[in-house]
Amino acid sequence: MINKDLLEILACPECKGPVKLDEEKKGLVCEKCSLLYPIQDGIPVMLVEKAQKLGV
């Protein structure tokens, strides 16, 4: 779904923390901010405005 090398350098634009791939939700998750950044056509959309808040 996403290149492993790219995943290693991506960071949450909100807190600058690490993100993890969640294949089930089809996006990148920042656990600190509880945000899910969608992946569209294989490209992560790393915009806070486009992120979904995860239920805590």
N, C-alpha and C positions, 0 to 999 in steps of 0.2 A: 504494500500500500504506500509506504514512504521509505525513502532511502535511509538506511541506518546511520550513515555519516551525517546526513542532514539533521536527523533527529537529535544527534549528540550536540549540535551547535545551536539549536533553537532554544529560546528562553521565553518565558511569559512576558509579554510587553507591560503588564501591570506591575509585577513585583520583581521581574528579572530572574525569577527562580526557574528551576528545571520543569520541563513538561514530559509527560509519558504518553505513549501511544495507547489508545483504547480502541481496539478494532471493533468491539461490539457497538460502541457509540459512534464509531467512524469519525474520530477526532483526536485532538491532543488535549490532555488534561493537566491543569495546574492544580495540584492538591492544596497548596497554600491559599490560593484565591478561590478555590472551588469553581473554576471556570473550565468550560469545554470549548476549545477552538476547533471549528469544523475543518474537514479536509474535503475540498471540492476539486474533482478531476485530478486527484493526486497532488494537489497543491494546498498546503496548510494556510488557512486564512487567519493570520496572527493579528487581528484587530480586536481590541477590547469591545468595540461597539457591536461586533458580529459574534462574540462569544456568548455561550449559554451558561447561566448560573446553574450549578448543580445543587440538588437538594442536600442539605447538611443534616 
